[in-house]
Amino acid sequence: MTPRYVPLVLGAALVVACPRTPAPRTTDPNANTPPVATADAGAAPSPDDDVAAWNRAARAGAVTDTVHGTPVSDPFRTLETDSPATRTWIDQQTRRSERYLAARASPARERRLSELLDIGSMATPSPAGGRIFYRRRDAGQEQFVLMVTDPRPATAAPTTAWNNPHVLIDTTRDAARYGERAAIDWYVPSPRGRYVVFGTSQNGDERSTLRVIEVATGRVLDEAIAHTKWCRLAWLPNESGFYYTRYPKENETGYDAERPDTYWRRMYFHRIGITPDGAGDPLVFEGTERTDAPSPYVSADGRWLVVNLFKGWTKSEVLLVDRNARVAAGQKPRAVPVAVGHESLNHGAVYRGRLYLHTNRDAPKYRILAASADALYRTAPPPVNGVSPQAIPPEGPWRIVVPEREH
């Protein structure tokens, strides 16, 4: 994929390509390219100003999608691929932008913009085991650090939540371990806050390597599992291990050397301290299509694993695994289909032995159903023509917990 800085370059280039005062316009009838402003009056002509020519090349991959029956044109789809053509387009726009901005340099404006952009930020906190975890980037910092607070003393006032906030992970300070331009892509604290699993990547490519840190000591464990881009992860309640997703490694089925970490995301189980590189982690679940994206959820009692399977923006499925069931060596655990095959969005979670299903099937504004997880696993009716029944009593096991409403 194209690195994350590309949208900034594209945005700046588009702004620069539209000067404040009208200028002569040219059109290219063969490429269906909109009128493009020429270089500013008084500026020396440059071959880098042939915006129409750049756009002709960029529009070579134009497509039209149909969304809910409406044609939606995407003339610049080719720029979503990290290719020589995309790189050339970016370089041309960058040079044009730099010339434009250099001709209008203003130290006062630069100072003010720097002040406004360098105010720092803090991401949404995640509580676990009496601790609070959150990402923070202060003024002058290029990358976020992961912060953590200590558990609040029992004698502390109810309003005292932020007890001794301090840095837990700083990829810039520990560049020898993570790399010179490493960033924290994601993190998941364990239920009692003993560990944090987190992913780091280089140069904004988001191709994460999974790592584990012990919170109390700050010790980074030996775990280093590659290909965990956009990882979805769920801890066991006792913090001994976790389910996680990753993309195929080299020499594994589905690995694509030209587009690594793009297709065939699969779910595995990792136990802390066993095969730190994940090579021995058992495969738990894999979809049938290369774009399938499973996410794990583990019930608070540790018995149930829910597989929430993303299959597209209008379709997601739910499957249920009993972690107490025996699994033959070399085999994946049995995943019972709970909500599959239907063009609808579904998401499941188990609480106190019941599976709660958030769904828009037969309810465009969504509703919440519930059924016994044990009953679903043992006696759920099989899919009919590939579609799981979703009947309520007396025909089926589902009970409506929150009905669909008008608003």
Secondary structure, DSSP 4 states (H G I P E B T S, - for coil): ---TTHHHHHHHHHHHTS-SS---EEEETTTTEEEEE-PPTTSPP-GGG-HHHHHHHHGGG-EEEEETTEEEEETTGGGGS-SHHHHHHHHHHHHHHHHHHHHT--HHHHHHHHHHH-S-EEPPPEEETTEEEEEEE-TT-SS-EEEE-PPPPTTS-TT----S-EEEE-TTTTHHHH-TTEEEEEEEE-TTSSEEEEEEEETT----EEEEEETTTTEE-S--B---TT--EEE-TTSSEEEEEEPPPTTSTT--SSSTTSS--EEEEEETTSSTTSTTPPEEE--SSTT-EEEEEE-TTS-EEEEEEEEETTEEEEEEEETTS---TT-PPP-EEEE-SSSS-EEEEEETTEEEEEE-TT-TT-EEEEEEHHHHHHHPPPPBTTB---PPTTTSS-EEEE-----
